[in-house]
Amino acid sequence: MPTAVLTRSYDNGRTGANTTETVFTPALLASKGLKRERSFHIPDDPRIEAQPLYVPNVKMPDSKHHNILFVASMGNHIFAFDVDGNGVFPSPELGPPFKPATPTAIDMFAINKLWGILSTPVIDADANRMYFVNWRAQSGGKRALFADQIDISTMQPIGTPLALQAKALDAHGNPVLLNGKPVELQPDQKVRAALLLVPLHGAHKTLFIATTGGENPGAPHGWMMAVDVDSFTQTASWVSTPSSFGGGMWHASQGPAADAEGNVYAITGNGGYHQDHKNVIQDFNGKTDFAEAIVRLKYHKPAAGSASLTIDDWFIPFRDSDRKVDNNYNYRDQDLGSAAPVLPPDNNLLLGGGKDGLLYVLDRHNLGKKIGDLSVLKSPPIYVTYNGLGLPVTVPHIDFLLGNPGLNPSKTHHLHGSPVYWNGSHGPMIFTWGENESLRAWKLDPGTGIVSFVGKGAEVASAQLAASPAGIGGMPGGLLALSSNGKTPDTGIVWALAPVNGDANHAVVEGIARAYDATNLDAIPIDPGTPRLKLLWDSKRAGITFNHSKFCTPVVADGKLFVPTYDGRVDMYVLNA
């Protein structure tokens, strides 16, 4: 049966695993390899930021049925490509994209020229619609955030775009003020996190939209907004830091997650404290504010009255107010929200981690409502990015980056690519790929939450910078997906996109696609104590070069690998004959 990819990382649990793949196997990949069958070019902007989505057998404007790859652009178009080479069906321009007066006004490294659809849209297969959020240029050099929808058969907009707005209100309905100003959504806040549609299948859905915040005092606040898709009206919002700043939910483009009950889970980033003119710090975390937090939000639909979106549970592993700026490194920019939560579908765990390189395993039904208290975790956190064996962390030192030079690795070890979870032929497994390091595989005990090391790849992201004695290396590590035919043995493949040598955060750099056997290790270990993950294929073998889309994951469906690039194209690979 054909597979549809309707949302980022395949499902609302954000597992990253497509378990309905019947064409690709490790054996076929190793023996045949892949070839680039065709490329899909977008003409309006070269930087593809949103993960492509895929729907088979869609009736399009020519009244024929097509297998369609949907690609959203920073130029504010959505392109529907027939993957079999039978044409392209573009949308009209979905509002004018925003072009800053200077290239570095939004992106300090001038990687992006236009700003339109930054986040991955979501497809409502029941309604034959796609929902998306974009920036649209306004008069006077300004911009505004809109939510919108298109019919995926006609590629035409539906109804009127929804201007996104959010204000914090007190118990009496009055605006919450901070330093004399209302706490409200700012039009220059990014929506980078993928959109979340709850439920993904069924009636009466709600669209959830998360915004970025900021890492310095005075920066905007993180927001989660709810849109009722039946009426396409904004119904509720939640602000993460009404008393301070930051707490954005950007997730390196991954989306917030949802469980079967409709609860929404996100990880917030830097912020949560106030520093006065005498450098005295007041911390708000765990009281009114929830920066550097794993949160569960509960949404009440507008039945008899108004809707509400409130925090229901949370866990904060560390506070930025405790951190130092030391040794030429900003220890306050540890951004737990650089990756997103993962909800395994077959147990009650939550997996989360961020720039500190640690994996936190929690009971998602009881996050604990604690700050830095490891007793609420299912198992001690472990390093899953730079230490191949996974270093157990002892209480209370859950994070070495508090200004201790003796424990500071020479390269950054951030986790930007959210973990991939797969319950396959070898039981529950997790895959991670941090900066300046290699792919790692782990076993997960669903009862205890204990994570144990399986092996790692020999290939290193940003390899030249990682090996150089100078500097702190490159970003963002590897972005992952997995394919398998259910739990059938010898069908699991881990797919990865990573920069070859450069820093994709600072420049447009060359990327590479790789595929690894998910369960069978290489006969030759990394060293006597470290098993090697078996590399099956990489895009260099196919003779393909491309510029790396820094936060896009690979997409696998129906025997096709889709690789988004910063060259204004998506490459499609299939097995060699």
C-alpha positions, -999 to +999 in steps of 0.1 A: +000+000+000+015+034-009+028+056+019+018+092+024+041+116+043+017+142+057+038+158+084+074+163+094+091+130+105+061+109+095+038+111+125+027+133+154+050+114+178+078+127+156+095+093+156+111+098+122+104+062+112+085+051+081+076+015+089+057+008+057+087+007+033+087-024+011+112-016-016+144-005+002+164-031+022+200-030+034+209-059+012+195-042-020+211-009-010+245-025-005+244-045-037+227-022-061+232+013-047+210+043-056+209+066-086+195+101-089+165+095-112+154+131-114+155+165-097+126+188-089+136+225-093+119+254-077+125+287-095+118+314-069+143+308-041+172+283-038+170+277+000+145+249+007+138+251+045+106+230+048+107+193+047+090+180+015+057+161+019+045+133-003+010+121-012+003+093-037-026+092-061-038+128-059-063+141-085-047+173-099-059+202-121-055+181-152-081+156-138-055+129-137-042+111-106-005+117-097+020+107-071+029+141-057+059+156-039+049+189-023+077+215-018+071+248+000+095+276-008+109+307+009+095+326-021+060+318-009+050+292-034+041+255-030+050+233-059+034+199-065+058+177-085+047+145-101+075+121-089+071+100-121+081+130-142+046+140-155+046+177-147+045+202-120+015+221-106+025+253-088+004+274-065+000+311-071+022+333-050+009+330-015+016+365-005+047+385-012+078+371+006+097+394+029+131+406+016+151+424+043+167+457+035+201+441+043+209+404+039+220+401+075+189+418+090+173+384+098+200+359+091+234+372+105+252+350+080+231+361+049+223+325+039+186+333+032+176+360+008+138+357+009+116+348+039+083+331+031+074+295+041+101+286+067+083+258+086+072+224+073+035+226+064+010+197+073-015+180+050-050+172+061-057+142+039-093+140+051-100+175+038-076+174+009-059+205+023-024+217+032-020+242+061+011+264+062+025+295+079+044+322+062+059+357+064+043+382+041+058+416+032+038+446+044+041+483+036+069+503+051+094+474+050+075+455+076+064+418+077+035+398+093+029+362+101-001+344+085-016+310+086-032+298+054-045+268+035-046+254+000-065+227-018-039+201-028-058+191-059-063+226-073-033+242-056-054+272-050-058+291-017-089+285+004-106+314+021-088+343+037-053+342+052-054+343+090-032+370+105-016+355+136-018+374+169-013+365+205-015+385+238-010+374+273-040+382+295-044+380+333-073+363+352-095+394+346-088+395+309-065+425+311-032+426+291-001+414+310+025+441+310+063+436+312+084+467+316+053+487+307+047+469+274+021+443+266+034+407+263+024+398+228+035+381+196+059+402+176+056+402+138+094+395+134+092+362+153+100+332+132+079+301+129+106+276+122+091+245+139+070+222+118+033+226+121+013+201+142-022+189+132-042+171+160-055+146+152-036+139+120-065+117+109-101+122+119-126+150+123-125+184+141-087+190+139-066+217+156-035+232+141-007+241+165+019+267+156+050+273+177+073+304+175+109+312+183+119+334+211+154+348+219+185+341+240+191+375+255+171+396+280+145+417+262+141+391+235+106+380+224+087+353+242+079+318+229+043+312+218+022+282+210-010+291+191-040+270+183-061+273+151-095+255+147-093+242+111-130+238+106-136+276+110-100+285+104-099+308+133-073+313+160-088+300+193-061+300+220-025+307+227+001+300+254+032+321+262+062+304+278+078+334+295+053+361+304+076+375+332+110+373+314+121+366+279+128+338+255+115+302+259+111+299+221+101+266+205+122+263+173+133+226+175+158+230+146+127+229+123+112+197+139+077+201+151+060+198+185+045+164+192+011+151+203-001+120+220-033+100+214-052+121+239-044+153+220-019+167+245+009+188+229+045+185+239+073+209+231+108+219+243+116+255+250+149+273+246+170+300+263+155+325+287+134+325+319+151+351+341+155+388+346+188+407+351+186+442+366+209+471+361+231+458+390+234+424+373+212+408+400+194+379+385+158+370+393+147+336+381+110+329+371+113+293+359+089+268+373+067+296+387+053+316+358+079+310+331+091+279+314+123+284+295+147+254+290+117+232+297+100+201+284+064+210+286+030+193+281+002+216+270-035+208+273-060+222+248-097+226+256-117+231+224-143+259+222-174+239+231-197+261+253-172+289+258-138+301+247-110+276+240-079+274+263-043+262+259-025+258+293+006+242+307-003+209+323+031+194+332+068+202+328+104+194+336+133+219+336+168+202+337+187+234+342+183+272+345+201+297+323+203+320+353+228+296+369+251+296+340+284+314+334+298+332+304+333+318+306+363+306+287+352+324+255+320+304+254+285+314+262+273+288+286+238+305+287+231+296+251+225+259+259+191+259+243+173+228+253+149+235+225+174+229+197+157+196+192+121+184+198+104+158+219+098+123+206+068+102+217+072+065+211+038+051+200+042+018+219+051+031+254+045+061+277+080+076+274+092+110+262+127+114+247+142+149+246+175+166+243+192+198+230+224+217+228+238+201+260+241+168+241+222+149+268+192+127+263+164+129+289+140+100+292+107+108+311+073+093+317+052+116+296+023+111+319+044+125+348+070+150+338+076+159+374+073+197+377+108+199+390+139+219+382+172+200+380+158+170+400+169+139+383+146+117+404+117+124+380+136+109+351+130+073+341+168+068+339+199+090+344+206+113+314+234+103+291+255+120+265+243+109+231+263+131+208+300+133+215+308+103+238+303+071+219+298+050+249+273+073+265+286+087+297+262+082+327+257+114+345+257+115+383+234+136+405+234+165+407+258+173+378+234+167+350+251+191+326+289+196+323+286+230+306+283+252+336+317+267+331+339+238+341+368+238+316+379+203+327+347+188+313+343+211+283+348+193+250+369+212+224+340+211+198+303+218+201+282+188+207+247+201+202+218+179+192+199+196+164+186+165+147+158+152+170+163+115+179+147+088+157+128+061+175+121+026+160+107-005+175+119-030+150+132-066+148+158-059+175+133-041+198+131-004+206+161+016+193+171+053+192+194+069+167+212+103+172+238+123+153+253+153+171+276+180+158+312+172+150+306+135+155+290+105+140+257+086+140+250+066+171+226+038+178+211+029+212+188+003+227+159+015+248+143-005+276+107+008+275+101-003+311+130+013+328+139+040+303+175+029+303+194+037+271+224+016+262+250+021+235+250-002+204+275+013+180+284+044+160+293+052+124+328+061+112+317+091+093+318+125+110+297+155+103+316+187+094+347+164+093+374+189+086+363+214+112+357+186+137+393+174+132+409+208+132+426+218+165+413+254+160+377+265+165+347+248+179+337+228+148+306+229+126+269+226+128+243+211+128+253+174+128+231+148+111+194+150+104+178+115+104+150+094+091+144+056+092+126+032+069+116-004+075+090-030+065+075-031+100+094-054+123+106-076+094+142-086+100+169-070+079+147-042+065+157-013+088+178+016+072+189+048+089+190+077+064+210+109+072+218+143+058+249+161+071+274+187+061+306+171+046+332+195+060+318+229+067+296+248+092+261+249+077+251+275+103+276+301+091+277+294+053+262+275+025+282+243+025+283+209+007+261+182+021+260+144+018+232+118+020+241+085+037+223+052+045+232+028+073+220-007+083+198-001+113+205-035+130+235-053+115+269-040+126+300-038+104+324-067+107+352-042+114+347-022+146+357+014+151+381+002+178+382-030+200+355-015+223+333+004+198+311-015+173+308+002+139+275+009+122+275-004+087+275+023+060+255+010+030+256+039+006+263+076+002+255+102-024+291+107-034+290+071-048+262+083-071+284+112-082+261+138-068+270+170-050+246+194-034+245+223-009+232+212+025+198+223+037+208+227+073+177+215+091+159+193+066+156+156+071+156+131+043+122+117+032+117+080+022+085+067+007+075+040-018+111+031-028+122+067-033+146+089-013+140+126-015+169+150-006+161+187-002+190+210-010+200+247-008+204+246-046+167+252-054+160+215-060+150+183-044+168+152-057+150+119-060+170+086-057+159+051-066+176+017-067+199+010-096+185-016-120 
